[in-house]
Amino acid sequence: MSSVDTASDGPSGGGRRKRKSHTTQIQDDDDSDGRDPSDLDGVEKQRETHNQIEKRRCEKMNMYITELSDLVRKCMQTNKKMDKLTVLKLAVQHLREKFFR
């Protein structure tokens, strides 16, 4: 048998979800955990698919931050390499100065 612990996100319903934790109780006379083996394959496929999607998302984000970094360095007239946070900060600063003053 397995039990699932879930956490509510509070009255607003928004925010981050906590991961479900699975605990399995050991049974003396039965090796089965009560789950269909074909369901495990489906869960593994879902996890792998999700991991691939997340990897592509991160790769795209990094690609755009690199492109933005190149643009920011040209505007700042510098060749030094910048971390992601600095790139975003300088890009926002430049946009504010250029368009919102």
Gaussian input, Z-matrix of N, CA and C with variables (Angstrom, degrees):
# hf/3-21g

backbone

0 1
 N
 C     1     B1
 C     2     B2     1     A1
 N     3     B3     2     A2     1     D1
 C     4     B4     3     A3     2     D2
 C     5     B5     4     A4     3     D3
 N     6     B6     5     A5     4     D4
 C     7     B7     6     A6     5     D5
 C     8     B8     7     A7     6     D6
 N     9     B9     8     A8     7     D7
 C    10    B10     9     A9     8     D8
 C    11    B11    10    A10     9     D9
 N    12    B12    11    A11    10    D10
 C    13    B13    12    A12    11    D11
 C    14    B14    13    A13    12    D12
 N    15    B15    14    A14    13    D13
 C    16    B16    15    A15    14    D14
 C    17    B17    16    A16    15    D15
 N    18    B18    17    A17    16    D16
 C    19    B19    18    A18    17    D17
 C    20    B20    19    A19    18    D18
 N    21    B21    20    A20    19    D19
 C    22    B22    21    A21    20    D20
 C    23    B23    22    A22    21    D21
 N    24    B24    23    A23    22    D22
 C    25    B25    24    A24    23    D23
 C    26    B26    25    A25    24    D24
 N    27    B27    26    A26    25    D25
 C    28    B28    27    A27    26    D26
 C    29    B29    28    A28    27    D27
 N    30    B30    29    A29    28    D28
 C    31    B31    30    A30    29    D29
 C    32    B32    31    A31    30    D30
 N    33    B33    32    A32    31    D31
 C    34    B34    33    A33    32    D32
 C    35    B35    34    A34    33    D33
 N    36    B36    35    A35    34    D34
 C    37    B37    36    A36    35    D35
 C    38    B38    37    A37    36    D36
 N    39    B39    38    A38    37    D37
 C    40    B40    39    A39    38    D38
 C    41    B41    40    A40    39    D39
 N    42    B42    41    A41    40    D40
 C    43    B43    42    A42    41    D41
 C    44    B44    43    A43    42    D42
 N    45    B45    44    A44    43    D43
 C    46    B46    45    A45    44    D44
 C    47    B47    46    A46    45    D45
 N    48    B48    47    A47    46    D46
 C    49    B49    48    A48    47    D47
 C    50    B50    49    A49    48    D48
 N    51    B51    50    A50    49    D49
 C    52    B52    51    A51    50    D50
 C    53    B53    52    A52    51    D51
 N    54    B54    53    A53    52    D52
 C    55    B55    54    A54    53    D53
 C    56    B56    55    A55    54    D54
 N    57    B57    56    A56    55    D55
 C    58    B58    57    A57    56    D56
 C    59    B59    58    A58    57    D57
 N    60    B60    59    A59    58    D58
 C    61    B61    60    A60    59    D59
 C    62    B62    61    A61    60    D60
 N    63    B63    62    A62    61    D61
 C    64    B64    63    A63    62    D62
 C    65    B65    64    A64    63    D63
 N    66    B66    65    A65    64    D64
 C    67    B67    66    A66    65    D65
 C    68    B68    67    A67    66    D66
 N    69    B69    68    A68    67    D67
 C    70    B70    69    A69    68    D68
 C    71    B71    70    A70    69    D69
 N    72    B72    71    A71    70    D70
 C    73    B73    72    A72    71    D71
 C    74    B74    73    A73    72    D72
 N    75    B75    74    A74    73    D73
 C    76    B76    75    A75    74    D74
 C    77    B77    76    A76    75    D75
 N    78    B78    77    A77    76    D76
 C    79    B79    78    A78    77    D77
 C    80    B80    79    A79    78    D78
 N    81    B81    80    A80    79    D79
 C    82    B82    81    A81    80    D80
 C    83    B83    82    A82    81    D81
 N    84    B84    83    A83    82    D82
 C    85    B85    84    A84    83    D83
 C    86    B86    85    A85    84    D84
 N    87    B87    86    A86    85    D85
 C    88    B88    87    A87    86    D86
 C    89    B89    88    A88    87    D87
 N    90    B90    89    A89    88    D88
 C    91    B91    90    A90    89    D89
 C    92    B92    91    A91    90    D90
 N    93    B93    92    A92    91    D91
 C    94    B94    93    A93    92    D92
 C    95    B95    94    A94    93    D93
 N    96    B96    95    A95    94    D94
 C    97    B97    96    A96    95    D95
 C    98    B98    97    A97    96    D96
 N    99    B99    98    A98    97    D97
 C   100   B100    99    A99    98    D98
 C   101   B101   100   A100    99    D99
 N   102   B102   101   A101   100   D100
 C   103   B103   102   A102   101   D101
 C   104   B104   103   A103   102   D102
 N   105   B105   104   A104   103   D103
 C   106   B106   105   A105   104   D104
 C   107   B107   106   A106   105   D105
 N   108   B108   107   A107   106   D106
 C   109   B109   108   A108   107   D107
 C   110   B110   109   A109   108   D108
 N   111   B111   110   A110   109   D109
 C   112   B112   111   A111   110   D110
 C   113   B113   112   A112   111   D111
 N   114   B114   113   A113   112   D112
 C   115   B115   114   A114   113   D113
 C   116   B116   115   A115   114   D114
 N   117   B117   116   A116   115   D115
 C   118   B118   117   A117   116   D116
 C   119   B119   118   A118   117   D117
 N   120   B120   119   A119   118   D118
 C   121   B121   120   A120   119   D119
 C   122   B122   121   A121   120   D120
 N   123   B123   122   A122   121   D121
 C   124   B124   123   A123   122   D122
 C   125   B125   124   A124   123   D123
 N   126   B126   125   A125   124   D124
 C   127   B127   126   A126   125   D125
 C   128   B128   127   A127   126   D126
 N   129   B129   128   A128   127   D127
 C   130   B130   129   A129   128   D128
 C   131   B131   130   A130   129   D129
 N   132   B132   131   A131   130   D130
 C   133   B133   132   A132   131   D131
 C   134   B134   133   A133   132   D132
 N   135   B135   134   A134   133   D133
 C   136   B136   135   A135   134   D134
 C   137   B137   136   A136   135   D135
 N   138   B138   137   A137   136   D136
 C   139   B139   138   A138   137   D137
 C   140   B140   139   A139   138   D138
 N   141   B141   140   A140   139   D139
 C   142   B142   141   A141   140   D140
 C   143   B143   142   A142   141   D141
 N   144   B144   143   A143   142   D142
 C   145   B145   144   A144   143   D143
 C   146   B146   145   A145   144   D144
 N   147   B147   146   A146   145   D145
 C   148   B148   147   A147   146   D146
 C   149   B149   148   A148   147   D147
 N   150   B150   149   A149   148   D148
 C   151   B151   150   A150   149   D149
 C   152   B152   151   A151   150   D150
 N   153   B153   152   A152   151   D151
 C   154   B154   153   A153   152   D152
 C   155   B155   154   A154   153   D153
 N   156   B156   155   A155   154   D154
 C   157   B157   156   A156   155   D155
 C   158   B158   157   A157   156   D156
 N   159   B159   158   A158   157   D157
 C   160   B160   159   A159   158   D158
 C   161   B161   160   A160   159   D159
 N   162   B162   161   A161   160   D160
 C   163   B163   162   A162   161   D161
 C   164   B164   163   A163   162   D162
 N   165   B165   164   A164   163   D163
 C   166   B166   165   A165   164   D164
 C   167   B167   166   A166   165   D165
 N   168   B168   167   A167   166   D166
 C   169   B169   168   A168   167   D167
 C   170   B170   169   A169   168   D168
 N   171   B171   170   A170   169   D169
 C   172   B172   171   A171   170   D170
 C   173   B173   172   A172   171   D171
 N   174   B174   173   A173   172   D172
 C   175   B175   174   A174   173   D173
 C   176   B176   175   A175   174   D174
 N   177   B177   176   A176   175   D175
 C   178   B178   177   A177   176   D176
 C   179   B179   178   A178   177   D177
 N   180   B180   179   A179   178   D178
 C   181   B181   180   A180   179   D179
 C   182   B182   181   A181   180   D180
 N   183   B183   182   A182   181   D181
 C   184   B184   183   A183   182   D182
 C   185   B185   184   A184   183   D183
 N   186   B186   185   A185   184   D184
 C   187   B187   186   A186   185   D185
 C   188   B188   187   A187   186   D186
 N   189   B189   188   A188   187   D187
 C   190   B190   189   A189   188   D188
 C   191   B191   190   A190   189   D189
 N   192   B192   191   A191   190   D190
 C   193   B193   192   A192   191   D191
 C   194   B194   193   A193   192   D192
 N   195   B195   194   A194   193   D193
 C   196   B196   195   A195   194   D194
 C   197   B197   196   A196   195   D195
 N   198   B198   197   A197   196   D196
 C   199   B199   198   A198   197   D197
 C   200   B200   199   A199   198   D198
 N   201   B201   200   A200   199   D199
 C   202   B202   201   A201   200   D200
 C   203   B203   202   A202   201   D201
 N   204   B204   203   A203   202   D202
 C   205   B205   204   A204   203   D203
 C   206   B206   205   A205   204   D204
 N   207   B207   206   A206   205   D205
 C   208   B208   207   A207   206   D206
 C   209   B209   208   A208   207   D207
 N   210   B210   209   A209   208   D208
 C   211   B211   210   A210   209   D209
 C   212   B212   211   A211   210   D210
 N   213   B213   212   A212   211   D211
 C   214   B214   213   A213   212   D212
 C   215   B215   214   A214   213   D213
 N   216   B216   215   A215   214   D214
 C   217   B217   216   A216   215   D215
 C   218   B218   217   A217   216   D216
 N   219   B219   218   A218   217   D217
 C   220   B220   219   A219   218   D218
 C   221   B221   220   A220   219   D219
 N   222   B222   221   A221   220   D220
 C   223   B223   222   A222   221   D221
 C   224   B224   223   A223   222   D222
 N   225   B225   224   A224   223   D223
 C   226   B226   225   A225   224   D224
 C   227   B227   226   A226   225   D225
 N   228   B228   227   A227   226   D226
 C   229   B229   228   A228   227   D227
 C   230   B230   229   A229   228   D228
 N   231   B231   230   A230   229   D229
 C   232   B232   231   A231   230   D230
 C   233   B233   232   A232   231   D231
 N   234   B234   233   A233   232   D232
 C   235   B235   234   A234   233   D233
 C   236   B236   235   A235   234   D234
 N   237   B237   236   A236   235   D235
 C   238   B238   237   A237   236   D236
 C   239   B239   238   A238   237   D237
 N   240   B240   239   A239   238   D238
 C   241   B241   240   A240   239   D239
 C   242   B242   241   A241   240   D240
 N   243   B243   242   A242   241   D241
 C   244   B244   243   A243   242   D242
 C   245   B245   244   A244   243   D243
 N   246   B246   245   A245   244   D244
 C   247   B247   246   A246   245   D245
 C   248   B248   247   A247   246   D246
 N   249   B249   248   A248   247   D247
 C   250   B250   249   A249   248   D248
 C   251   B251   250   A250   249   D249
 N   252   B252   251   A251   250   D250
 C   253   B253   252   A252   251   D251
 C   254   B254   253   A253   252   D252
 N   255   B255   254   A254   253   D253
 C   256   B256   255   A255   254   D254
 C   257   B257   256   A256   255   D255
 N   258   B258   257   A257   256   D256
 C   259   B259   258   A258   257   D257
 C   260   B260   259   A259   258   D258
 N   261   B261   260   A260   259   D259
 C   262   B262   261   A261   260   D260
 C   263   B263   262   A262   261   D261
 N   264   B264   263   A263   262   D262
 C   265   B265   264   A264   263   D263
 C   266   B266   265   A265   264   D264
 N   267   B267   266   A266   265   D265
 C   268   B268   267   A267   266   D266
 C   269   B269   268   A268   267   D267
 N   270   B270   269   A269   268   D268
 C   271   B271   270   A270   269   D269
 C   272   B272   271   A271   270   D270
 N   273   B273   272   A272   271   D271
 C   274   B274   273   A273   272   D272
 C   275   B275   274   A274   273   D273
 N   276   B276   275   A275   274   D274
 C   277   B277   276   A276   275   D275
 C   278   B278   277   A277   276   D276
 N   279   B279   278   A278   277   D277
 C   280   B280   279   A279   278   D278
 C   281   B281   280   A280   279   D279
 N   282   B282   281   A281   280   D280
 C   283   B283   282   A282   281   D281
 C   284   B284   283   A283   282   D282
 N   285   B285   284   A284   283   D283
 C   286   B286   285   A285   284   D284
 C   287   B287   286   A286   285   D285
 N   288   B288   287   A287   286   D286
 C   289   B289   288   A288   287   D287
 C   290   B290   289   A289   288   D288
 N   291   B291   290   A290   289   D289
 C   292   B292   291   A291   290   D290
 C   293   B293   292   A292   291   D291
 N   294   B294   293   A293   292   D292
 C   295   B295   294   A294   293   D293
 C   296   B296   295   A295   294   D294
 N   297   B297   296   A296   295   D295
 C   298   B298   297   A297   296   D296
 C   299   B299   298   A298   297   D297
 N   300   B300   299   A299   298   D298
 C   301   B301   300   A300   299   D299
 C   302   B302   301   A301   300   D300

   B1=1.4412
   B2=1.5130
   B3=1.3268
   B4=1.4508
   B5=1.5125
   B6=1.2920
   B7=1.4472
   B8=1.5108
   B9=1.3310
   B10=1.4492
   B11=1.5102
   B12=1.3197
   B13=1.4527
   B14=1.5165
   B15=1.3097
   B16=1.4537
   B17=1.5089
   B18=1.3138
   B19=1.4587
   B20=1.5168
   B21=1.3094
   B22=1.4542
   B23=1.5090
   B24=1.3069
   B25=1.4503
   B26=1.5209
   B27=1.2989
   B28=1.4559
   B29=1.5102
   B30=1.3215
   B31=1.4508
   B32=1.5195
   B33=1.3211
   B34=1.4584
   B35=1.5219
   B36=1.3046
   B37=1.4588
   B38=1.5071
   B39=1.3293
   B40=1.4536
   B41=1.5090
   B42=1.2943
   B43=1.4589
   B44=1.5084
   B45=1.2830
   B46=1.4537
   B47=1.5172
   B48=1.3042
   B49=1.4580
   B50=1.5101
   B51=1.3023
   B52=1.4521
   B53=1.5215
   B54=1.2989
   B55=1.4649
   B56=1.5189
   B57=1.3103
   B58=1.4547
   B59=1.5219
   B60=1.3057
   B61=1.4597
   B62=1.5206
   B63=1.2849
   B64=1.4600
   B65=1.5229
   B66=1.3122
   B67=1.4586
   B68=1.5069
   B69=1.3004
   B70=1.4592
   B71=1.5160
   B72=1.3144
   B73=1.4547
   B74=1.5171
   B75=1.3120
   B76=1.4640
   B77=1.5284
   B78=1.3270
   B79=1.4546
   B80=1.5229
   B81=1.3247
   B82=1.4601
   B83=1.5188
   B84=1.3268
   B85=1.4536
   B86=1.5231
   B87=1.3183
   B88=1.4573
   B89=1.5291
   B90=1.3360
   B91=1.4569
   B92=1.5263
   B93=1.3144
   B94=1.4509
   B95=1.5289
   B96=1.3266
   B97=1.4616
   B98=1.5301
   B99=1.3215
   B100=1.4569
   B101=1.5217
   B102=1.3262
   B103=1.4601
   B104=1.5184
   B105=1.3070
   B106=1.4521
   B107=1.5368
   B108=1.3327
   B109=1.4700
   B110=1.5249
   B111=1.3180
   B112=1.4612
   B113=1.5265
   B114=1.3487
   B115=1.4565
   B116=1.5240
   B117=1.3235
   B118=1.4592
   B119=1.5192
   B120=1.3285
   B121=1.4564
   B122=1.5268
   B123=1.3149
   B124=1.4619
   B125=1.5130
   B126=1.3222
   B127=1.4607
   B128=1.5161
   B129=1.3263
   B130=1.4650
   B131=1.5228
   B132=1.3275
   B133=1.4693
   B134=1.5194
   B135=1.3365
   B136=1.4672
   B137=1.5261
   B138=1.3268
   B139=1.4572
   B140=1.5255
   B141=1.3353
   B142=1.4605
   B143=1.5294
   B144=1.3215
   B145=1.4553
   B146=1.5276
   B147=1.3218
   B148=1.4648
   B149=1.5334
   B150=1.3250
   B151=1.4620
   B152=1.5316
   B153=1.3292
   B154=1.4622
   B155=1.5264
   B156=1.3203
   B157=1.4665
   B158=1.5280
   B159=1.3158
   B160=1.4631
   B161=1.5272
   B162=1.3156
   B163=1.4615
   B164=1.5219
   B165=1.3543
   B166=1.4677
   B167=1.5293
   B168=1.3255
   B169=1.4622
   B170=1.5279
   B171=1.3230
   B172=1.4672
   B173=1.5232
   B174=1.3321
   B175=1.4592
   B176=1.5223
   B177=1.3442
   B178=1.4589
   B179=1.5203
   B180=1.3305
   B181=1.4527
   B182=1.5364
   B183=1.3118
   B184=1.4625
   B185=1.5283
   B186=1.3251
   B187=1.4533
   B188=1.5340
   B189=1.3345
   B190=1.4599
   B191=1.5252
   B192=1.3094
   B193=1.4643
   B194=1.5273
   B195=1.3271
   B196=1.4702
   B197=1.5231
   B198=1.3278
   B199=1.4661
   B200=1.5307
   B201=1.3170
   B202=1.4584
   B203=1.5234
   B204=1.3179
   B205=1.4543
   B206=1.5285
   B207=1.3223
   B208=1.4675
   B209=1.5275
   B210=1.3239
   B211=1.4611
   B212=1.5231
   B213=1.3129
   B214=1.4585
   B215=1.5196
   B216=1.3278
   B217=1.4712
   B218=1.5229
   B219=1.3373
   B220=1.4691
   B221=1.5274
   B222=1.3367
   B223=1.4662
   B224=1.5228
   B225=1.3240
   B226=1.4648
   B227=1.5321
   B228=1.3307
   B229=1.4602
   B230=1.5290
   B231=1.3093
   B232=1.4644
   B233=1.5213
   B234=1.3085
   B235=1.4610
   B236=1.5143
   B237=1.3344
   B238=1.4617
   B239=1.5347
   B240=1.2913
   B241=1.4628
   B242=1.5254
   B243=1.3246
   B244=1.4598
   B245=1.5274
   B246=1.3311
   B247=1.4585
   B248=1.5345
   B249=1.3050
   B250=1.4695
   B251=1.5230
   B252=1.3148
   B253=1.4580
   B254=1.5270
   B255=1.3168
   B256=1.4576
   B257=1.5214
   B258=1.3238
   B259=1.4669
   B260=1.5245
   B261=1.3298
   B262=1.4548
   B263=1.5291
   B264=1.3155
   B265=1.4647
   B266=1.5268
   B267=1.3303
   B268=1.4618
   B269=1.5278
   B270=1.3168
   B271=1.4671
   B272=1.5274
   B273=1.3200
   B274=1.4702
   B275=1.5236
   B276=1.3214
   B277=1.4645
   B278=1.5327
   B279=1.3224
   B280=1.4616
   B281=1.5308
   B282=1.3240
   B283=1.4581
   B284=1.5363
   B285=1.3152
   B286=1.4695
   B287=1.5127
   B288=1.3318
   B289=1.4489
   B290=1.5302
   B291=1.2986
   B292=1.4636
   B293=1.5323
   B294=1.3300
   B295=1.4503
   B296=1.5314
   B297=1.3071
   B298=1.4457
   B299=1.5300
   B300=1.3192
   B301=1.4767
   B302=1.4714
   A1=108.99
   A2=117.23
   A3=120.49
   A4=108.87
   A5=115.40
   A6=120.18
   A7=108.36
   A8=116.42
   A9=121.72
   A10=108.36
   A11=116.98
   A12=122.45
   A13=108.12
   A14=116.85
   A15=120.29
   A16=108.76
   A17=115.52
   A18=120.57
   A19=108.48
   A20=115.77
   A21=119.02
   A22=109.22
   A23=115.39
   A24=121.15
   A25=111.65
   A26=118.00
   A27=120.44
   A28=110.98
   A29=116.83
   A30=120.42
   A31=113.46
   A32=118.02
   A33=119.51
   A34=111.79
   A35=117.15
   A36=120.52
   A37=113.19
   A38=118.39
   A39=121.97
   A40=110.54
   A41=114.97
   A42=118.97
   A43=111.99
   A44=114.51
   A45=119.94
   A46=110.31
   A47=114.60
   A48=120.37
   A49=108.73
   A50=114.60
   A51=119.15
   A52=108.02
   A53=115.10
   A54=119.11
   A55=109.60
   A56=115.10
   A57=120.39
   A58=108.50
   A59=115.75
   A60=118.36
   A61=108.48
   A62=114.62
   A63=120.96
   A64=108.96
   A65=115.64
   A66=120.19
   A67=107.96
   A68=115.82
   A69=121.19
   A70=108.98
   A71=115.39
   A72=119.94
   A73=108.44
   A74=116.55
   A75=121.80
   A76=108.83
   A77=114.76
   A78=120.12
   A79=108.17
   A80=116.84
   A81=121.36
   A82=113.25
   A83=117.86
   A84=119.35
   A85=113.95
   A86=119.08
   A87=120.45
   A88=109.50
   A89=117.29
   A90=121.34
   A91=112.26
   A92=118.16
   A93=122.32
   A94=110.93
   A95=116.03
   A96=119.67
   A97=111.09
   A98=117.43
   A99=121.96
   A100=113.75
   A101=118.75
   A102=121.59
   A103=109.91
   A104=114.67
   A105=121.41
   A106=108.33
   A107=119.05
   A108=120.91
   A109=113.11
   A110=118.63
   A111=120.09
   A112=111.07
   A113=118.61
   A114=121.69
   A115=110.82
   A116=117.59
   A117=120.88
   A118=110.30
   A119=117.47
   A120=120.62
   A121=110.27
   A122=117.23
   A123=121.70
   A124=111.77
   A125=116.91
   A126=121.24
   A127=110.04
   A128=116.59
   A129=120.22
   A130=111.20
   A131=117.53
   A132=121.22
   A133=110.25
   A134=117.15
   A135=120.21
   A136=110.70
   A137=116.43
   A138=120.68
   A139=110.53
   A140=116.83
   A141=121.19
   A142=110.82
   A143=117.13
   A144=121.48
   A145=110.34
   A146=116.15
   A147=120.65
   A148=110.47
   A149=117.28
   A150=121.02
   A151=111.44
   A152=116.82
   A153=120.62
   A154=110.99
   A155=117.01
   A156=121.47
   A157=110.21
   A158=116.41
   A159=121.02
   A160=110.97
   A161=117.72
   A162=121.34
   A163=110.73
   A164=117.17
   A165=120.58
   A166=111.06
   A167=116.99
   A168=121.31
   A169=110.49
   A170=116.56
   A171=120.90
   A172=111.21
   A173=117.23
   A174=120.77
   A175=110.94
   A176=117.70
   A177=121.42
   A178=111.09
   A179=116.42
   A180=120.30
   A181=110.10
   A182=116.63
   A183=120.51
   A184=111.85
   A185=116.92
   A186=121.02
   A187=110.00
   A188=117.42
   A189=120.72
   A190=111.75
   A191=118.31
   A192=120.38
   A193=109.60
   A194=117.54
   A195=120.62
   A196=110.46
   A197=116.27
   A198=120.34
   A199=110.54
   A200=116.51
   A201=121.10
   A202=110.52
   A203=117.06
   A204=121.95
   A205=111.01
   A206=116.34
   A207=120.43
   A208=110.66
   A209=117.18
   A210=121.27
   A211=111.61
   A212=116.68
   A213=121.00
   A214=110.19
   A215=117.25
   A216=120.32
   A217=110.96
   A218=117.68
   A219=120.26
   A220=110.06
   A221=117.00
   A222=120.67
   A223=111.17
   A224=116.74
   A225=121.43
   A226=111.25
   A227=116.56
   A228=123.67
   A229=111.47
   A230=114.92
   A231=121.20
   A232=109.28
   A233=116.41
   A234=121.06
   A235=112.32
   A236=116.89
   A237=118.03
   A238=110.68
   A239=115.31
   A240=121.64
   A241=109.07
   A242=116.36
   A243=121.34
   A244=110.43
   A245=115.19
   A246=118.75
   A247=109.18
   A248=117.21
   A249=122.95
   A250=112.07
   A251=116.34
   A252=119.96
   A253=110.92
   A254=117.25
   A255=120.89
   A256=110.90
   A257=117.21
   A258=121.30
   A259=110.02
   A260=116.81
   A261=120.02
   A262=111.44
   A263=116.95
   A264=121.29
   A265=110.83
   A266=117.19
   A267=121.01
   A268=112.10
   A269=117.06
   A270=120.41
   A271=110.41
   A272=116.61
   A273=120.51
   A274=109.54
   A275=116.75
   A276=121.62
   A277=110.11
   A278=116.95
   A279=121.18
   A280=111.30
   A281=117.38
   A282=120.77
   A283=111.48
   A284=116.31
   A285=119.62
   A286=111.57
   A287=116.21
   A288=120.40
   A289=111.65
   A290=116.92
   A291=121.62
   A292=112.39
   A293=117.35
   A294=119.28
   A295=115.00
   A296=118.84
   A297=118.97
   A298=113.52
   A299=117.21
   A300=120.49
   A301=110.59
   D1=148.30
   D2=176.87
   D3=-129.63
   D4=150.76
   D5=176.95
   D6=-122.70
   D7=150.07
   D8=-177.93
   D9=-120.79
   D10=126.94
   D11=175.72
   D12=-98.58
   D13=127.54
   D14=176.90
   D15=-122.97
   D16=155.81
   D17=178.81
   D18=-122.79
   D19=138.83
   D20=178.11
   D21=-83.76
   D22=157.07
   D23=-178.86
   D24=-92.78
   D25=11.99
   D26=179.75
   D27=92.04
   D28=-177.39
   D29=-175.64
   D30=-67.77
   D31=-26.62
   D32=-177.85
   D33=-75.50
   D34=-26.64
   D35=179.76
   D36=80.34
   D37=-8.60
   D38=-179.39
   D39=-92.70
   D40=-176.72
   D41=177.11
   D42=97.41
   D43=-171.48
   D44=-177.52
   D45=-85.20
   D46=148.22
   D47=176.04
   D48=-94.72
   D49=143.82
   D50=174.81
   D51=-84.49
   D52=149.09
   D53=178.21
   D54=-70.20
   D55=146.99
   D56=176.13
   D57=-77.47
   D58=136.69
   D59=176.96
   D60=-107.43
   D61=137.04
   D62=-178.49
   D63=-109.34
   D64=130.67
   D65=173.47
   D66=-124.26
   D67=139.75
   D68=-179.02
   D69=-115.75
   D70=129.96
   D71=176.49
   D72=-89.76
   D73=139.83
   D74=-179.59
   D75=-82.46
   D76=130.12
   D77=177.56
   D78=-106.53
   D79=136.45
   D80=-175.68
   D81=-69.09
   D82=-40.41
   D83=-171.40
   D84=-106.58
   D85=2.59
   D86=-176.46
   D87=-139.96
   D88=130.40
   D89=179.67
   D90=-86.52
   D91=-10.69
   D92=-176.62
   D93=-74.60
   D94=142.92
   D95=176.30
   D96=-99.44
   D97=7.75
   D98=175.66
   D99=85.70
   D100=3.18
   D101=-179.81
   D102=-105.93
   D103=145.28
   D104=177.17
   D105=-74.34
   D106=128.06
   D107=-179.17
   D108=-57.58
   D109=-30.88
   D110=178.89
   D111=-68.73
   D112=-26.60
   D113=176.37
   D114=-67.17
   D115=-34.33
   D116=179.46
   D117=-63.72
   D118=-39.75
   D119=177.84
   D120=-61.35
   D121=-41.30
   D122=178.89
   D123=-64.52
   D124=-40.97
   D125=178.66
   D126=-65.37
   D127=-42.99
   D128=178.85
   D129=-64.00
   D130=-39.54
   D131=177.74
   D132=-64.76
   D133=-42.53
   D134=178.24
   D135=-62.17
   D136=-43.20
   D137=-179.68
   D138=-63.27
   D139=-44.04
   D140=179.84
   D141=-64.47
   D142=-42.66
   D143=178.12
   D144=-61.74
   D145=-45.62
   D146=179.11
   D147=-61.37
   D148=-42.22
   D149=179.38
   D150=-62.60
   D151=-40.46
   D152=178.45
   D153=-65.49
   D154=-42.62
   D155=178.79
   D156=-62.73
   D157=-45.07
   D158=179.96
   D159=-64.50
   D160=-38.83
   D161=178.27
   D162=-63.11
   D163=-44.25
   D164=178.14
   D165=-63.73
   D166=-38.58
   D167=178.91
   D168=-62.51
   D169=-45.05
   D170=179.03
   D171=-65.11
   D172=-39.85
   D173=178.60
   D174=-62.78
   D175=-42.24
   D176=177.96
   D177=-64.57
   D178=-43.71
   D179=179.73
   D180=-61.03
   D181=-45.08
   D182=178.90
   D183=-63.62
   D184=-37.40
   D185=178.86
   D186=-63.25
   D187=-44.89
   D188=-179.56
   D189=-70.07
   D190=-34.57
   D191=176.82
   D192=-67.77
   D193=-37.71
   D194=176.52
   D195=-63.81
   D196=-43.23
   D197=178.25
   D198=-63.53
   D199=-43.86
   D200=177.60
   D201=-62.71
   D202=-38.06
   D203=178.18
   D204=-60.25
   D205=-43.13
   D206=178.11
   D207=-61.63
   D208=-42.53
   D209=179.29
   D210=-66.46
   D211=-42.82
   D212=-179.48
   D213=-64.87
   D214=-42.25
   D215=179.75
   D216=-62.90
   D217=-35.70
   D218=176.70
   D219=-66.83
   D220=-42.01
   D221=179.06
   D222=-66.41
   D223=-37.28
   D224=-178.21
   D225=-85.56
   D226=-5.57
   D227=-179.13
   D228=53.15
   D229=52.35
   D230=177.50
   D231=-138.91
   D232=155.64
   D233=178.33
   D234=-111.81
   D235=0.87
   D236=-177.06
   D237=-70.54
   D238=144.82
   D239=-179.87
   D240=-75.99
   D241=138.85
   D242=-177.16
   D243=-120.78
   D244=149.48
   D245=175.47
   D246=-77.64
   D247=167.99
   D248=-173.60
   D249=-59.61
   D250=-43.60
   D251=-178.04
   D252=-63.41
   D253=-41.90
   D254=178.34
   D255=-64.04
   D256=-41.24
   D257=178.13
   D258=-59.05
   D259=-48.73
   D260=-179.08
   D261=-64.80
   D262=-41.53
   D263=-179.83
   D264=-62.29
   D265=-46.73
   D266=-179.70
   D267=-67.49
   D268=-35.38
   D269=178.07
   D270=-65.39
   D271=-44.39
   D272=178.16
   D273=-63.90
   D274=-44.28
   D275=179.82
   D276=-59.40
   D277=-45.52
   D278=-179.88
   D279=-62.98
   D280=-44.23
   D281=179.57
   D282=-63.25
   D283=-40.92
   D284=178.00
   D285=-62.18
   D286=-44.90
   D287=-179.62
   D288=-65.76
   D289=-38.80
   D290=-173.91
   D291=-78.49
   D292=-39.72
   D293=-169.26
   D294=-116.14
   D295=-15.77
   D296=-171.87
   D297=-120.78
   D298=22.14
   D299=175.73
   D300=-122.37

